[in-house]
Amino acid sequence: MSVTERNATMRYTQAEKGLIEKGKSSWKDEIRDAIEQSQATNFEELERELNQLDITIDRVTNKTITYRHLKENKKVRGKNLGEQFDKGALENEFAVANERREFEQQLSEYEPRESEYRPRDTEKNIKRPKELRVQSRENDFELE
């Protein structure tokens, strides 16, 4: 017997679908939006950002994360919001964000400072001996 794994990027309940049809958003959408807009690179930063929006991280286990919407006093697991809101996906996003920050920091250390820039060598800046200067090419072509 095989069990198909259901992974959805966004998971909506029937109640949420009904709200969307009426043009309203749900408390779960508020959590999704808050997480998507976050610039956090770890769970502590994420929790600080979510707390400002009346959302907390209620519980973190080895495999799952549970969010609580304080105004509605309701909880939801990350996997029920969608694949990208579960603990594993967030850990991957944090790792990518941290690698990007490290790379940008290393890159900024190697960029030359403004005082180190020098004008590009152009014909005007190069002093060539007279014998190496290019002379007119009129003699190279025969006119008919």
C-alpha positions, 0 to 999 in steps of 0.5 A: 500500500502506497501513501501519496505525500501531499505537499502544497505550497499554500494550503487553504481550508474550505472556510478560508476559500469561502473568505477569499471568495467574499474578498476577505482575508483570514487570520492564517493569511495574516500569519502567511503574509507576516512570514513572507515579508520577514527578513529574519535569518533565524527563528529568534529574529522571526519571532521578534518580527512576528511579535510586532504583528501580534503573532508568536511562535508557540512551539518548535519541535524537531520537525514542526513549528506552531504559530499563534495568532494572538488577536484570534487566540488560535494556533496553526502548524506551519505545514497547515499554512503550506510547505514553505511555512513549515520548520524544514523550509524555514531552516533552508531559507535561513541557511540560504539567507545567511550564506547570501549575507556572508557572501555579500560581506566577503564581496564588500571586503574585496571591493576596491575603495574609491581612493583605489580607483584609477582612470582607465588607460586611454590613448590620451593617457598612454605615452608611446615612443614616436617610432611605435605611433601608428602613421596614416594608412593611406599608402596601404591602399591603392585607389582605382 
